Amino acid sequence: MTSGPEARELRARFGVPESVKLGVNDWGWLRILAAGYDAELERHGYFYIGARELERLSGRQPRLMAKHDFSTSRPWIFQRLQLGIVPVSRSEYLVGRFNLYERFPETQRGEVRTLELPAGLDTLSLEGVSSEAVALNGASASGMLEDFLGCGPLQATVAGRMSTRGLKVRLPDLGVDVAVDRAQMEIDGGFESLEHLVLVEAKNHLSDDFNIRQLYFPYRRFQQRLAKDVVPVYLVYSNGIFHLYRYEFRDPADFRSIALVDSARYALSASTLDAQAALDIVRAVEPEPEPAVPFPQANSFERVVNLLELIALQPLSKAEITQRYDFDPRQADYYANAARYLGLAEPVEDTWEPTEHGRRVIEQPQRDARNAALIRALAARRVFREVLELSLARGAVASTAEICAAMDGLGLSLATSQRRASTVARWTQWVLNTVAEGTPRLF
């Protein structure tokens, strides 16, 4: 970790506020830019750096320094200067002022299509916490990809690490074409029919955006070689729901020509948890004393649940949550403490882990059972119980004034109560959306 005179010099040179806590990758990139690459960036808008030089200057492995899966996972200086990084070979990277990220559309609403796994696949249980690989296997075995794309049977054909081979990539933000020669890439799953090659990037965590390179490099590698359509698909699995996004590149040479073609949500079991059942659950819960934890300020309840899934797979430190998932350091605190407020997560030494109760909730074998357990956890907090009862009975989220009235007695100022009311409203909306799903028809 950088400290002393070097840290003060780097902070002063790049205008890093003392209030900003920097990680090892942050310091590494500041050292690289301070070695003269900032001047090259200023002159051209980009620079090339070899892997060995990157490691020598930063003291970090190049793959760790270059792994920026989401815009928020970029180092501080990358975010400030709006920088991106792409490998152009196995031993060289390009860093410059170009946008590598595509935002997902707003949260999908409406129908969740329900499919069934073939009989006899006893080991393929996707109702609990799942890895990306198992989620992808479930999507394949259930015929989800064929249903989503409206195509014939697909067979798994390609996966794993491989090279891009040679290709030209247009960077419109810089006005240059870049030669990429056998850069390393990875394919989570490739599925093929007579007419299509479907290339899937699979994740088990929710995010606001993604690195286009994850879809673009595999697409270009095969688009240049095959006569059939190459179809990029992004799959996100969380809390029993598969979110599928189909993309296309309207100009294959330009990665920024990415466009969303279609999206859909799927599940492997139908939901029967309706508003009346949820209301009965809420009314049956006796609220517990308010915990000695700050009142939540994390607006996406989906991401609270998703964080619980992730730490159930492996305990994570705040730094790991920040580096590996789409959270900045402040969000990592907010969401971890939101799960703690509900009694679902706790800090253990330097990591976050599920509580025993949290693990029981997240490992419920059926989607409805898990969501019912999450609603009980919400109803165990007085404010959420009152707001949920009012909202479920009415069929609409309570007003800000009603939510603030329910928060009376927490010792919060009016301004703070009004800000926290947005979290209560968003979490309540999650419950209403969940019970509105009803029972989807079987395909």
N, C-alpha and C positions, 0 to 999 in steps of 0.2 A: 504494500500500500504506500502511495506517495505521501510524504509529509515534509515538514520543515521548509527550508528555503525553496526547494524545487516546487512544492505545492503552492506556496505563495506566489512564486514567479509565474507558474502556469495559470493560476486563477487571475492574476492581474493581466497577463498577456491576452487572455481570451475572454475577459470580463465575466468570469464565473462568480456569482454571488456566494458569499460565505454560507448563506442559508442552504445552498444546494449541496446535498451529500452525493459525492461522486463514487462510483464503483471502479473496479479494476479495469474494465473496458473503457470507461470514461477517461481515466488517467492515461491509459495506453494510447488512445487516439489523440489526446492533447500532446503527448510526447512526440507522436508522429508528425503532427502538423507543425509543432515547434521546431522540428528538425529541418524545416525549409519547405515542406509540402504545402503549408498555408500560402506561401508566395506563389507557388505553381497553381494552386487552386484559384487564387485571385487573378492570375494572368489568363488562364484558359477556361476556368469553370470546372476543371476536372484534373485528375492526375492518375498515373499508373504507379503501382507499388508492388514489388515482388514479395512473395510469401516469406522468404528468408529475411528480407529487410523489415517487413512488418513485424515479424517475431523478434528480431534483434532490438528494434526501437521500443516495442511495447512490452516485451517480456511475457507475451501471451501467445498461445497457439493461434495461428491465423484463422482456423475454422471457428474458434470461439469469438474472435474479434469481428468476424464477418457474418455471424448468424443473427440477422435482424428480421425475424419472421413477421413482425408487426411494426407499424410506424412508431408505436410507443416503446418498443424494445431497442430502438436505436440509441447510441450514446448521446449524452447531453449536447455535445458540440454538433453532432449530426442533426439533431432536432433544431438547434438554433440556426444552423446554416442551411437547413433543408437539403441534406446530403443523402445520397444512396450509394450502395456498394454492390458490384456484381463481379463474380469471377470471370475472367476472360480466358483462362487456361488453368491447368493444375498448379501453376506456380506464380500466377499474377492476378491482381485485382485492379478494377477501375473504380475510383471514388469521384463523385461529382455531384453537381446540383441538378439532380433529376428525381422525379417522383416515381418510386417503385411500387407504390401501394394502391390498392383498389378497395374502396369501402364496400362492405356488404350492404344490401338494401335494408330498409327498415325492418324491424322484427316481423316475421311472417305471422299472419293471423288467418283465421278461418279453418278450413278443413285439414284434418290430419288423416291421410290415407293409411289404411291398415292392411298389412299383409301378414301372412303366416309362414313360419319356417317349415320346411318339409319334415314329416314325421321321422322320429328316430335320431335327430341331431341333439342328443342329450347334453353334449359338452358345449353347445353353442347357446349359452344363456346370456341374453343381452338386457335383461331387465334390471340388473344391478350395475355397479361401477364397471366400466369396460375400457379396455385399451383401444387404441386406434385400429390396430390390426384385427382385433375381434369384431369391432364395429363394421369394418370393411367386409369381413367374411360373412357377417349377418346380412349386410345389404346385398351381397352377391347371392347367397344361398336362397334368400326370400324372393328373388326376381325383382328386387327394387329398382335396379338400374334399367332393366328392360321396360318396366312399367313407366318409369320417369321419362325415358327417352323415346318410348313408343317404338322399340326396335325388336328384332328377333333375338334368339338365345345368344348370350355372350359367354365366352370361355376365358378364364384367366390365362394370360400368356406372358406378360412381362411385369417385372417388379424389381426393386432394389437399386443399388448404385450403378451408375454407368456414366459414360461421357456424352457430351453434347455433339461430338464430332465437330466439323467445321461449319460455321454459319455467320452471316452478317446480321447485326442487330442495329436498327435505327434508334437513336436516342433523340427524340424531337426536342426535348428541353435544351439540349446542347447543340442541336443542329449538326450532329456527326453520326456516321455509321461506324460501328465498332466490330472488329473481327474477333469472334469467339472461337477458340481452337481447343476442343476436347476438355472443356471445363467439366468438373464433376457435378452431377445432378442425381436426384433420387426420385424414383417412382414408387408411390405407395401401392398402386394396383393398376394394371392394364388389362382390359377385357375386350375380346375381339369377336367380331362376327364377319360374315362375308362382306358387309357394307361398312362397318365401323370399327375403329379402334378407340375405345373409351379409356382415357387416362384420368385416374382419380387421385386427388390429394385429400387425405383423410386426417381430421383432427378430432380430439376429444375435449376441446375447450373452446368456449365462445370468445369471439373477438369482434372488434369493430371493422377491421380491415385485414388484408393479407398481402404478402409479398407476391407480386405478379410472376416473378421468376419461377416460383414453385409450379405454376401451370405452364408458363411460356417455354422454358427450356425443353421439357419433355414433348410438348406439342411440336416445336420446331424440329426436334431431332427426327420425329417420325413423319411429320407433314412433308418434309423434303424427300422422303424415300418411298412413301406409300401412295397408291392411287385412291385408296378408300378414304372416307372422311375420318379425320382425327378430332375427337370430341373431348375437350377439357371439362372436367366436373370437379367441383369442390364439395366435400362431404364433411359436415360437422355433426358429431353425435354428443348429446347431453341429455340427461334426465329422461332416457327412454325415447327421445325424439331424434330422428335423422333429418337434418336440414340439408337439402341438395340444391346446388346451384350449377346450372349449365352455362358455360361461357363460349364465346367465339372470338377469334382475332380477325377483324375485318381486313386488315393488311398484315399478312404473315410476317413481314419484315419489321413491323412496328409494334413493340410490345404494348404501347399505350393505346393501341386500337382495340383493346379488350372491351367486350360488351356482354352484358348479361342477357341470355336468351330466355331462360326459364328458371323457376325455382319451385320447390314443393317440400312438404313435410310428410314424413312417414313414421309409423310405429309398428311394432310387432305384436301388439295386443290392443284390443279396443278398450276405450275408456267408458266406464259407466258411472263415474263420479260426477253427479250433477249438482246444481245449486242447492237443492233441498238437502242432499246428503252432506254437503259441506257445511250448511247452516246447522244441521244436527250435530256435526262434529264440534263446531265452534261453541255451541250452547252447552255441550257436555263437558267442556274444559273449565276447570277452576283455575283462574289466573294465579301465577306464582308471584312472590315479592319481586319488585324491580331489581334487576341485577346491578352490581357495582361496576358497570361497563357503560361507556358513552352510548347515548341513544343513536341508533344507526343513521348514517349519512351515505348510504350506498344504494343508488336508485334502481339498479337492475337486480331483482331477486333471482332471475335466471342465473346470473353470474355468481351470486352467493351460493346457490346450489351447485353450480359447476365447480367452484373452488373447493367445496366440500368433497365432491367426487375426486378431484385431483389429489388432495391431501390424504384421502382414503387409500389411494393407490400408493402414495409415497409421501412421508412427511417432508415439508418444504419450508425453508427459511424465507424470510421476507425478501431477501435478495434474490433467491431462486424464483419466487413467485413473480418478482418484477422482471427478471431477465428472461424467463422461459415462457411467460404468458403475457397477454395483452393488458398489463397493468403498469401504471407508473408507480413510484414508491408510495405516494400518498394514497392512491387507490388500493394498493396492496394492504395498507393499514386499515382503510375503511372497510374493505370487504372481509378481511379476516376478523376484524372486531365485530362486524355485523353477524357473522356466524357464531362468534363467541357470545354475543348478546342473547342469541336464541338458545344457548346452551349446547350448540352443535360442534364447536371447535374450541381448542384451547392452546395456548403457547406451552411448549415443552422444551425447556432449555432454549435453544436458538431456532426452533422450528415450530410450525403449526401442524397440529394433528387433530383428527376428530375426537370428540369425547366418546365415551362408551355409548351414550344416547345418540350422538351424531352418527356413529358407525352403524347402529341398529337402524336408524332412519335411512341412510344412504344405501344400505345393503338389503332393503326390502326387495323380495324377489319379483314383485309385480309393480307396474307403473302406478296404478291407482292406489295401492297400499303405501307407496313412497309418498305420493302427493298428499294423501290423507295424513300421514305422519308429519309432513312439513306444515300442513294447515294447523295441526295440533300444536306444533312448536310455536307458530305465530300466535295462536289463541292463548297460549300460556302467558303472554305478555298483555297486561291490562289494556293498553292503548289499542293494540292490534285486535284484541278480542272485541272491544266495543265498535271499532270501525268496521271490522269484518261482519259482525252481526248486522249492523245497520246497512252495509253495502249489499250483502247477499240477500237480505230481505227485500231491498229496493231494486236490485238488479243493476245498480250503477254505483260507482265509487262515491263515497261521502264527500261533501264539499270541504274546502280548506278550512273554513270556519268551524265546521263540525269536527274535523280532525284536530284542530288546535284546542277545541273545547275538551276533547278526550285526553289531550296531553296535559291538561291542567293538573298541577300537583307534582310535576316532574322537576320543578325549579328552573325551567328554561325561560329566557326572556321571550317576549312576543315575536321579535325578529327571528330568533333561533327556532322557535316553535314553527313559524311559517316556513322556514327553510327545511326543517326536518319533516314537515307535513308532506313535502313532495315525495320523500322516501316511503312514508306510510301509504300514500296514494298509489305509487307505482307498485308496491308489494301487494296491495289490495287488488289492483288491476290484474296482476299475475294470477291471483286466485280466481277472479272472475273469468279470465281467459281460459284457465285450466278447466273449470267446470262447464264452460260454454261449449267445449269440444263435443260433448255428448257421446254418442256411440256411432263412430264412422261405419259406413258400409264396408263389407269385406270385398276385396277385389279378387 
